[in-house]
Amino acid sequence: MIIVIVTFKISPEVTESILKEKFLASATIYKDTPGLIRKNYLSDIKNNTGGGVYCFDTLANAESWFDEKRIKWLTQRYSKPEISFYDNPIVVDNLTGDIIA
């Protein structure tokens, strides 16, 4: 699995509730994202930062999702994102009680 961490700066005028509304407005597009297992939204209003943590099945699917078009969309919606890709060799899932390797 692959973890992608995306962060971007948000305007100081953006409140927690405004950011949550923007996140909710985009949430449905991730339901059909090829290879996406889970997405968590990130919010740090005190530091004017938002973002997401994505878990993909493969690096190819993760890189395909974060193409030039996606980066442009994120930049227009928020600001230019910082994107980092990581291998995710082990998952501890306390909801199911599983350790996935």
Secondary structure, DSSP 8 states (H G I E B T S, - for coil): -EEEEEEEE--TT--HHHHHHHHHHHHGGGGG-TTEEEEEEEEEGGGTEEEEEEEES-HHHHHHHTSHHHHHHHHHHTS--EEEEEE---EEETTTTEEE-
